[in-house]
């Protein structure tokens, strides 16, 4: 069988090993340590967000963001539907009421129009979670303004969008709080881990307290609140420090992959790339996706099967959360008129995530593209 071509696998350098070796040499193997502190400081410098807290996962960052905003049982939280379940699961942890919002077609992210309708129907909402999907910035200024108008705090799920910019500002800078992920397939990885970011020092202090089991500053172990074991380890943070040194290189390679696909499919009516606002946004191009329109005889599954036959990984785009069995009772606000197919449902029905691994060779890209072109022409 031919070599496996992956969707997005980790790319390691020698720099990670240097930080890890230093941790071993100094016996900083337990959680916390110089690498954790260093990674936080380097993320603060890179993102321009003054307070970053290294955590065990991006999901933990979203959970703590909700805790910091005092989300409790029965509180309404409005959330993007077109995303991975990790965005919404922390709302369920706190037994909140989840209200889902559709995407808009220009970026595939949260629809400002649908968000406004959701807030009109739910003025009691305690938070909004917007996702920057596949590394593409949402229409974040519009969403930020709507949240300000309705006096509801905004959380950015920037798990997929580290290094992506909107009007010159990195994603994560627009909300009250932001969550980043360093899972194995992200733009940079720590194998597993995340970061909570905010412009408010008070949030960081409270997040640190909650993430370290909410231990009170006593000689003995004293706890007045429920805490969590959410801090990043010194070893994991060392991987992140080495990875962050190469993020611009990763983004450039991801962009080249996107542009290669875009050029290859530009003359095929019925194949479209995942879109972005070209005059406002600078994505990190984490994953390149296409949609297969009805005029193409090959289906999404046909194309994925043809790729898999040649040992090439692909996957469907996210299934909207309001369509997931576990969230079937949640309210949903569509971008479109009643009776029309919501935007995120339409994208799900015809979307494919293509291999976007920065180790893809020109030969790999040609093989992927040739298979798809043969399927659709």
C-alpha beads as a LAMMPS data file, in Angstrom:
LAMMPS data file: protein, C-alpha beads

377 atoms
376 bonds

1 atom types
1 bond types

-500.0 500.0 xlo xhi
-500.0 500.0 ylo yhi
-500.0 500.0 zlo zhi

Masses

1 110.0

Atoms # bond

1 1 1 0.000 0.000 0.000
2 1 1 1.167 3.524 -0.748
3 1 1 2.262 5.799 2.103
4 1 1 -0.437 7.369 4.249
5 1 1 -1.225 11.003 3.426
6 1 1 -2.657 12.592 6.558
7 1 1 -5.203 15.327 7.124
8 1 1 -2.945 17.249 9.512
9 1 1 -0.299 15.459 11.542
10 1 1 2.276 16.959 13.937
11 1 1 5.536 18.269 12.492
12 1 1 8.352 18.137 15.031
13 1 1 11.688 19.950 15.095
14 1 1 14.740 19.704 17.323
15 1 1 13.712 22.790 19.275
16 1 1 10.996 20.955 21.211
17 1 1 13.495 18.362 22.402
18 1 1 15.811 21.055 23.791
19 1 1 13.088 22.416 26.060
20 1 1 12.057 18.898 27.095
21 1 1 15.657 17.928 27.864
22 1 1 16.064 21.034 29.989
23 1 1 12.997 19.969 31.974
24 1 1 14.538 16.534 32.545
25 1 1 17.924 17.973 33.418
26 1 1 16.403 20.284 36.033
27 1 1 13.865 17.655 37.229
28 1 1 10.882 19.872 36.317
29 1 1 8.762 16.855 35.344
30 1 1 5.742 17.642 37.512
31 1 1 3.070 20.115 36.413
32 1 1 4.135 23.751 36.156
33 1 1 7.701 24.982 35.822
34 1 1 9.842 27.259 33.648
35 1 1 8.458 25.936 30.350
36 1 1 4.887 26.688 31.414
37 1 1 5.829 30.219 32.412
38 1 1 7.855 30.679 29.239
39 1 1 5.127 29.343 26.966
40 1 1 2.562 31.675 28.517
41 1 1 4.846 34.682 28.079
42 1 1 5.652 33.754 24.491
43 1 1 1.963 33.311 23.658
44 1 1 1.235 36.707 25.197
45 1 1 3.913 38.274 23.009
46 1 1 2.770 36.462 19.852
47 1 1 -0.986 37.026 20.181
48 1 1 -0.851 40.490 21.746
49 1 1 -3.222 39.284 24.490
50 1 1 -1.655 40.323 27.805
51 1 1 -2.713 37.392 29.996
52 1 1 -2.405 33.758 28.901
53 1 1 -2.887 30.685 31.079
54 1 1 -1.569 27.312 29.893
55 1 1 -4.065 24.499 30.436
56 1 1 -4.524 20.805 29.739
57 1 1 -6.862 21.328 26.748
58 1 1 -8.733 23.903 24.743
59 1 1 -11.921 22.428 26.190
60 1 1 -10.630 23.241 29.676
61 1 1 -10.064 26.832 28.526
62 1 1 -13.680 27.164 27.349
63 1 1 -14.917 25.581 30.582
64 1 1 -12.936 28.018 32.727
65 1 1 -14.106 30.927 30.558
66 1 1 -17.694 29.972 31.380
67 1 1 -16.827 29.618 35.081
68 1 1 -15.222 33.068 35.077
69 1 1 -18.430 34.508 33.624
70 1 1 -20.415 32.754 36.378
71 1 1 -22.437 30.528 34.056
72 1 1 -24.676 28.348 36.209
73 1 1 -27.440 25.810 35.812
74 1 1 -30.203 27.153 33.579
75 1 1 -28.227 30.108 32.242
76 1 1 -28.558 30.694 28.495
77 1 1 -25.400 30.552 26.379
78 1 1 -25.559 31.218 22.634
79 1 1 -23.106 29.181 20.577
80 1 1 -22.026 28.519 16.994
81 1 1 -23.628 25.335 15.700
82 1 1 -21.114 24.581 12.945
83 1 1 -18.225 23.396 15.111
84 1 1 -16.764 20.473 17.049
85 1 1 -18.688 19.380 20.147
86 1 1 -15.865 20.580 22.430
87 1 1 -17.118 24.141 21.908
88 1 1 -20.489 23.395 23.516
89 1 1 -19.719 20.533 25.892
90 1 1 -18.517 22.854 28.692
91 1 1 -21.903 24.620 28.630
92 1 1 -23.458 21.227 29.308
93 1 1 -20.938 20.611 32.121
94 1 1 -22.475 23.608 33.900
95 1 1 -26.026 22.523 32.949
96 1 1 -26.509 25.694 30.944
97 1 1 -29.203 26.188 28.313
98 1 1 -27.561 26.016 24.874
99 1 1 -29.006 28.058 21.994
100 1 1 -27.371 27.378 18.627
101 1 1 -26.805 29.876 15.825
102 1 1 -26.349 29.174 12.118
103 1 1 -23.385 30.128 9.923
104 1 1 -23.252 32.729 7.167
105 1 1 -21.967 31.701 3.715
106 1 1 -19.109 34.222 3.402
107 1 1 -16.891 32.644 6.109
108 1 1 -18.912 29.620 7.330
109 1 1 -18.807 31.153 10.805
110 1 1 -21.519 32.484 13.128
111 1 1 -24.131 34.570 11.328
112 1 1 -24.427 38.062 12.846
113 1 1 -28.032 38.244 11.621
114 1 1 -28.968 34.946 13.266
115 1 1 -27.098 35.953 16.430
116 1 1 -29.105 39.166 16.637
117 1 1 -32.364 37.228 16.342
118 1 1 -31.205 34.789 19.017
119 1 1 -30.396 37.648 21.392
120 1 1 -33.714 39.341 20.660
121 1 1 -35.429 36.104 21.669
122 1 1 -33.075 35.530 24.607
123 1 1 -32.096 38.852 26.174
124 1 1 -31.304 36.885 29.332
125 1 1 -28.265 35.247 27.630
126 1 1 -25.183 35.242 29.852
127 1 1 -22.566 34.591 27.139
128 1 1 -21.959 34.089 23.409
129 1 1 -19.354 31.636 22.076
130 1 1 -18.156 32.301 18.526
131 1 1 -15.859 29.905 16.653
132 1 1 -13.219 30.847 14.066
133 1 1 -13.751 27.712 11.991
134 1 1 -10.878 25.966 10.205
135 1 1 -8.614 28.933 10.990
136 1 1 -10.867 31.477 9.236
137 1 1 -11.846 34.574 11.249
138 1 1 -15.555 35.107 11.799
139 1 1 -17.184 38.469 11.103
140 1 1 -15.907 39.255 14.534
141 1 1 -16.347 43.040 14.632
142 1 1 -20.044 42.734 13.785
143 1 1 -20.467 39.986 16.361
144 1 1 -18.530 41.968 18.961
145 1 1 -20.752 45.011 18.376
146 1 1 -23.946 42.965 18.661
147 1 1 -22.727 41.516 21.953
148 1 1 -21.929 45.003 23.223
149 1 1 -25.374 46.248 22.167
150 1 1 -27.037 43.445 24.116
151 1 1 -24.528 43.678 26.995
152 1 1 -23.550 40.016 26.783
153 1 1 -19.901 38.876 27.117
154 1 1 -18.228 37.250 24.118
155 1 1 -15.981 34.178 24.266
156 1 1 -13.831 33.397 21.218
157 1 1 -13.206 29.743 20.453
158 1 1 -9.928 30.299 18.640
159 1 1 -8.911 26.642 18.970
160 1 1 -8.303 26.407 15.221
161 1 1 -7.234 29.983 14.486
162 1 1 -3.958 30.783 16.255
163 1 1 -2.085 33.134 13.921
164 1 1 -5.215 34.235 12.038
165 1 1 -5.920 37.984 11.827
166 1 1 -8.963 40.196 11.355
167 1 1 -8.188 43.791 10.330
168 1 1 -4.675 43.438 11.671
169 1 1 -5.623 41.943 15.044
170 1 1 -5.186 38.301 15.938
171 1 1 -8.270 36.285 16.709
172 1 1 -8.666 36.042 20.455
173 1 1 -8.324 39.800 20.937
174 1 1 -11.998 40.643 20.407
175 1 1 -13.840 38.850 23.205
176 1 1 -13.785 38.953 26.972
177 1 1 -11.975 35.612 26.908
178 1 1 -10.461 33.338 24.271
179 1 1 -9.543 29.670 24.077
180 1 1 -6.715 28.183 21.997
181 1 1 -5.984 24.493 21.354
182 1 1 -2.696 22.672 20.811
183 1 1 -4.148 19.282 19.959
184 1 1 -2.073 17.017 17.737
185 1 1 -3.560 18.263 14.460
186 1 1 -3.576 22.018 15.171
187 1 1 -1.390 24.725 13.566
188 1 1 1.088 24.092 16.410
189 1 1 0.837 21.233 18.877
190 1 1 1.859 20.304 22.392
191 1 1 0.397 16.800 21.789
192 1 1 -2.529 17.932 23.935
193 1 1 -3.108 21.232 25.673
194 1 1 -4.749 24.609 25.478
195 1 1 -4.546 28.242 26.528
196 1 1 -7.017 30.637 28.099
197 1 1 -6.379 34.257 27.110
198 1 1 -7.783 37.557 28.303
199 1 1 -6.985 41.237 28.612
200 1 1 -8.044 41.191 32.274
201 1 1 -5.542 40.127 34.913
202 1 1 -8.356 39.290 37.331
203 1 1 -9.586 36.570 34.988
204 1 1 -6.113 35.050 34.828
205 1 1 -5.703 34.984 38.597
206 1 1 -9.063 33.309 39.070
207 1 1 -8.390 30.853 36.226
208 1 1 -5.087 29.835 37.808
209 1 1 -6.850 29.283 41.113
210 1 1 -9.605 27.136 39.603
211 1 1 -7.190 25.197 37.373
212 1 1 -5.086 24.133 40.370
213 1 1 -7.923 22.538 42.353
214 1 1 -9.050 25.836 43.914
215 1 1 -6.615 25.451 46.783
216 1 1 -6.717 28.313 49.270
217 1 1 -3.408 29.979 50.284
218 1 1 -3.055 28.008 53.524
219 1 1 -0.288 25.754 54.794
220 1 1 -2.751 22.884 54.897
221 1 1 -5.021 21.906 52.006
222 1 1 -8.118 24.075 52.214
223 1 1 -10.849 24.377 49.584
224 1 1 -13.861 26.709 49.558
225 1 1 -14.747 26.140 45.888
226 1 1 -14.772 23.223 43.482
227 1 1 -11.549 23.229 41.470
228 1 1 -10.112 21.417 38.470
229 1 1 -6.863 19.711 37.520
230 1 1 -6.491 21.783 34.352
231 1 1 -2.907 23.087 34.332
232 1 1 -0.459 22.230 31.565
233 1 1 2.611 20.158 32.429
234 1 1 6.153 21.489 32.106
235 1 1 7.017 18.766 29.557
236 1 1 4.018 19.548 27.340
237 1 1 4.739 23.274 27.527
238 1 1 8.274 22.609 26.316
239 1 1 6.862 21.082 23.136
240 1 1 4.692 24.166 22.673
241 1 1 7.631 26.540 23.058
242 1 1 9.551 24.725 20.342
243 1 1 6.505 24.638 18.070
244 1 1 5.693 28.329 18.483
245 1 1 9.104 29.158 17.011
246 1 1 7.869 27.707 13.692
247 1 1 4.280 28.961 13.536
248 1 1 4.836 31.472 10.725
249 1 1 6.466 28.766 8.620
250 1 1 3.447 26.515 9.300
251 1 1 0.998 29.231 8.270
252 1 1 2.842 29.914 5.023
253 1 1 2.859 26.215 4.137
254 1 1 -0.826 25.879 5.006
255 1 1 -1.597 28.870 2.789
256 1 1 0.375 27.323 -0.077
257 1 1 -1.689 24.143 0.252
258 1 1 -4.930 26.150 0.137
259 1 1 -3.779 28.122 -2.915
260 1 1 -2.689 24.925 -4.687
261 1 1 -6.134 23.390 -4.245
262 1 1 -7.838 26.648 -5.214
263 1 1 -5.873 26.929 -8.472
264 1 1 -6.386 23.269 -9.336
265 1 1 -10.176 23.464 -8.944
266 1 1 -10.684 26.987 -10.270
267 1 1 -11.888 25.806 -13.669
268 1 1 -14.284 23.166 -12.303
269 1 1 -17.783 24.525 -11.901
270 1 1 -19.286 23.012 -8.791
271 1 1 -16.206 22.859 -6.560
272 1 1 -15.618 25.758 -4.165
273 1 1 -13.013 26.337 -1.472
274 1 1 -13.900 27.286 2.099
275 1 1 -14.282 31.077 1.842
276 1 1 -12.958 34.050 3.811
277 1 1 -13.265 37.835 3.691
278 1 1 -10.223 38.631 1.568
279 1 1 -10.091 42.357 2.344
280 1 1 -10.546 41.966 6.101
281 1 1 -9.282 38.573 7.175
282 1 1 -5.975 36.737 7.089
283 1 1 -6.693 33.070 7.939
284 1 1 -4.082 30.628 9.155
285 1 1 -5.471 28.144 6.562
286 1 1 -5.409 25.328 9.118
287 1 1 -7.598 23.069 6.993
288 1 1 -8.431 23.401 3.309
289 1 1 -12.008 22.376 2.551
290 1 1 -14.154 22.125 -0.556
291 1 1 -17.855 21.914 -1.230
292 1 1 -19.258 19.686 -3.946
293 1 1 -22.272 21.324 -5.605
294 1 1 -25.251 19.321 -6.954
295 1 1 -24.100 19.632 -10.589
296 1 1 -21.120 17.398 -9.743
297 1 1 -22.147 13.775 -10.272
298 1 1 -19.679 12.408 -7.718
299 1 1 -20.874 12.708 -4.124
300 1 1 -18.914 13.674 -1.042
301 1 1 -18.730 10.009 -0.041
302 1 1 -17.618 8.988 -3.541
303 1 1 -14.675 11.368 -3.358
304 1 1 -13.737 10.395 0.191
305 1 1 -13.892 6.702 -0.741
306 1 1 -11.650 7.285 -3.766
307 1 1 -9.104 9.096 -1.594
308 1 1 -9.213 6.439 1.127
309 1 1 -8.652 3.720 -1.481
310 1 1 -5.255 5.367 -2.118
311 1 1 -4.525 5.657 1.630
312 1 1 -5.318 9.394 1.695
313 1 1 -7.095 10.785 4.738
314 1 1 -10.048 13.146 4.340
315 1 1 -13.153 13.775 6.424
316 1 1 -16.533 15.461 6.291
317 1 1 -16.832 18.992 7.610
318 1 1 -18.280 19.303 11.115
319 1 1 -21.818 18.050 11.560
320 1 1 -23.738 21.023 13.038
321 1 1 -24.300 20.581 16.745
322 1 1 -28.032 21.269 16.576
323 1 1 -28.227 18.134 14.376
324 1 1 -26.362 15.970 16.900
325 1 1 -28.536 13.531 18.875
326 1 1 -27.120 14.701 22.197
327 1 1 -28.219 18.298 21.468
328 1 1 -31.487 17.540 19.633
329 1 1 -33.618 19.484 22.123
330 1 1 -31.599 22.722 21.839
331 1 1 -33.060 25.772 20.120
332 1 1 -31.530 26.850 16.787
333 1 1 -31.638 30.139 14.875
334 1 1 -31.081 29.944 11.114
335 1 1 -29.380 32.519 8.919
336 1 1 -32.066 31.921 6.299
337 1 1 -35.820 32.262 6.138
338 1 1 -38.091 29.637 7.624
339 1 1 -38.448 26.670 5.296
340 1 1 -35.028 27.181 3.694
341 1 1 -32.097 24.886 4.452
342 1 1 -29.832 26.513 7.073
343 1 1 -26.375 27.472 5.841
344 1 1 -24.460 25.106 8.126
345 1 1 -26.690 22.159 7.183
346 1 1 -26.102 22.863 3.499
347 1 1 -22.317 23.058 3.988
348 1 1 -22.379 19.801 5.972
349 1 1 -24.218 18.047 3.148
350 1 1 -21.552 18.883 0.579
351 1 1 -18.308 19.691 2.436
352 1 1 -15.015 17.779 2.611
353 1 1 -11.855 18.560 4.587
354 1 1 -8.870 17.798 2.361
355 1 1 -5.360 16.737 3.431
356 1 1 -3.669 19.878 4.735
357 1 1 -0.518 18.437 6.269
358 1 1 2.443 20.796 5.919
359 1 1 4.624 17.773 5.099
360 1 1 2.641 17.149 1.907
361 1 1 5.036 17.054 -1.043
362 1 1 4.194 18.403 -4.516
363 1 1 3.755 14.770 -5.535
364 1 1 1.281 14.228 -2.687
365 1 1 -0.718 17.271 -3.710
366 1 1 -0.759 16.175 -7.356
367 1 1 -2.021 12.727 -6.381
368 1 1 -4.844 14.156 -4.259
369 1 1 -5.872 16.657 -6.909
370 1 1 -5.705 14.128 -9.746
371 1 1 -8.036 11.749 -7.885
372 1 1 -10.601 14.502 -7.244
373 1 1 -10.412 15.880 -10.792
374 1 1 -10.987 12.423 -12.263
375 1 1 -13.989 11.939 -9.969
376 1 1 -15.708 15.201 -10.905
377 1 1 -14.950 15.658 -14.590

Bonds

1 1 1 2
2 1 2 3
3 1 3 4
4 1 4 5
5 1 5 6
6 1 6 7
7 1 7 8
8 1 8 9
9 1 9 10
10 1 10 11
11 1 11 12
12 1 12 13
13 1 13 14
14 1 14 15
15 1 15 16
16 1 16 17
17 1 17 18
18 1 18 19
19 1 19 20
20 1 20 21
21 1 21 22
22 1 22 23
23 1 23 24
24 1 24 25
25 1 25 26
26 1 26 27
27 1 27 28
28 1 28 29
29 1 29 30
30 1 30 31
31 1 31 32
32 1 32 33
33 1 33 34
34 1 34 35
35 1 35 36
36 1 36 37
37 1 37 38
38 1 38 39
39 1 39 40
40 1 40 41
41 1 41 42
42 1 42 43
43 1 43 44
44 1 44 45
45 1 45 46
46 1 46 47
47 1 47 48
48 1 48 49
49 1 49 50
50 1 50 51
51 1 51 52
52 1 52 53
53 1 53 54
54 1 54 55
55 1 55 56
56 1 56 57
57 1 57 58
58 1 58 59
59 1 59 60
60 1 60 61
61 1 61 62
62 1 62 63
63 1 63 64
64 1 64 65
65 1 65 66
66 1 66 67
67 1 67 68
68 1 68 69
69 1 69 70
70 1 70 71
71 1 71 72
72 1 72 73
73 1 73 74
74 1 74 75
75 1 75 76
76 1 76 77
77 1 77 78
78 1 78 79
79 1 79 80
80 1 80 81
81 1 81 82
82 1 82 83
83 1 83 84
84 1 84 85
85 1 85 86
86 1 86 87
87 1 87 88
88 1 88 89
89 1 89 90
90 1 90 91
91 1 91 92
92 1 92 93
93 1 93 94
94 1 94 95
95 1 95 96
96 1 96 97
97 1 97 98
98 1 98 99
99 1 99 100
100 1 100 101
101 1 101 102
102 1 102 103
103 1 103 104
104 1 104 105
105 1 105 106
106 1 106 107
107 1 107 108
108 1 108 109
109 1 109 110
110 1 110 111
111 1 111 112
112 1 112 113
113 1 113 114
114 1 114 115
115 1 115 116
116 1 116 117
117 1 117 118
118 1 118 119
119 1 119 120
120 1 120 121
121 1 121 122
122 1 122 123
123 1 123 124
124 1 124 125
125 1 125 126
126 1 126 127
127 1 127 128
128 1 128 129
129 1 129 130
130 1 130 131
131 1 131 132
132 1 132 133
133 1 133 134
134 1 134 135
135 1 135 136
136 1 136 137
137 1 137 138
138 1 138 139
139 1 139 140
140 1 140 141
141 1 141 142
142 1 142 143
143 1 143 144
144 1 144 145
145 1 145 146
146 1 146 147
147 1 147 148
148 1 148 149
149 1 149 150
150 1 150 151
151 1 151 152
152 1 152 153
153 1 153 154
154 1 154 155
155 1 155 156
156 1 156 157
157 1 157 158
158 1 158 159
159 1 159 160
160 1 160 161
161 1 161 162
162 1 162 163
163 1 163 164
164 1 164 165
165 1 165 166
166 1 166 167
167 1 167 168
168 1 168 169
169 1 169 170
170 1 170 171
171 1 171 172
172 1 172 173
173 1 173 174
174 1 174 175
175 1 175 176
176 1 176 177
177 1 177 178
178 1 178 179
179 1 179 180
180 1 180 181
181 1 181 182
182 1 182 183
183 1 183 184
184 1 184 185
185 1 185 186
186 1 186 187
187 1 187 188
188 1 188 189
189 1 189 190
190 1 190 191
191 1 191 192
192 1 192 193
193 1 193 194
194 1 194 195
195 1 195 196
196 1 196 197
197 1 197 198
198 1 198 199
199 1 199 200
200 1 200 201
201 1 201 202
202 1 202 203
203 1 203 204
204 1 204 205
205 1 205 206
206 1 206 207
207 1 207 208
208 1 208 209
209 1 209 210
210 1 210 211
211 1 211 212
212 1 212 213
213 1 213 214
214 1 214 215
215 1 215 216
216 1 216 217
217 1 217 218
218 1 218 219
219 1 219 220
220 1 220 221
221 1 221 222
222 1 222 223
223 1 223 224
224 1 224 225
225 1 225 226
226 1 226 227
227 1 227 228
228 1 228 229
229 1 229 230
230 1 230 231
231 1 231 232
232 1 232 233
233 1 233 234
234 1 234 235
235 1 235 236
236 1 236 237
237 1 237 238
238 1 238 239
239 1 239 240
240 1 240 241
241 1 241 242
242 1 242 243
243 1 243 244
244 1 244 245
245 1 245 246
246 1 246 247
247 1 247 248
248 1 248 249
249 1 249 250
250 1 250 251
251 1 251 252
252 1 252 253
253 1 253 254
254 1 254 255
255 1 255 256
256 1 256 257
257 1 257 258
258 1 258 259
259 1 259 260
260 1 260 261
261 1 261 262
262 1 262 263
263 1 263 264
264 1 264 265
265 1 265 266
266 1 266 267
267 1 267 268
268 1 268 269
269 1 269 270
270 1 270 271
271 1 271 272
272 1 272 273
273 1 273 274
274 1 274 275
275 1 275 276
276 1 276 277
277 1 277 278
278 1 278 279
279 1 279 280
280 1 280 281
281 1 281 282
282 1 282 283
283 1 283 284
284 1 284 285
285 1 285 286
286 1 286 287
287 1 287 288
288 1 288 289
289 1 289 290
290 1 290 291
291 1 291 292
292 1 292 293
293 1 293 294
294 1 294 295
295 1 295 296
296 1 296 297
297 1 297 298
298 1 298 299
299 1 299 300
300 1 300 301
301 1 301 302
302 1 302 303
303 1 303 304
304 1 304 305
305 1 305 306
306 1 306 307
307 1 307 308
308 1 308 309
309 1 309 310
310 1 310 311
311 1 311 312
312 1 312 313
313 1 313 314
314 1 314 315
315 1 315 316
316 1 316 317
317 1 317 318
318 1 318 319
319 1 319 320
320 1 320 321
321 1 321 322
322 1 322 323
323 1 323 324
324 1 324 325
325 1 325 326
326 1 326 327
327 1 327 328
328 1 328 329
329 1 329 330
330 1 330 331
331 1 331 332
332 1 332 333
333 1 333 334
334 1 334 335
335 1 335 336
336 1 336 337
337 1 337 338
338 1 338 339
339 1 339 340
340 1 340 341
341 1 341 342
342 1 342 343
343 1 343 344
344 1 344 345
345 1 345 346
346 1 346 347
347 1 347 348
348 1 348 349
349 1 349 350
350 1 350 351
351 1 351 352
352 1 352 353
353 1 353 354
354 1 354 355
355 1 355 356
356 1 356 357
357 1 357 358
358 1 358 359
359 1 359 360
360 1 360 361
361 1 361 362
362 1 362 363
363 1 363 364
364 1 364 365
365 1 365 366
366 1 366 367
367 1 367 368
368 1 368 369
369 1 369 370
370 1 370 371
371 1 371 372
372 1 372 373
373 1 373 374
374 1 374 375
375 1 375 376
376 1 376 377
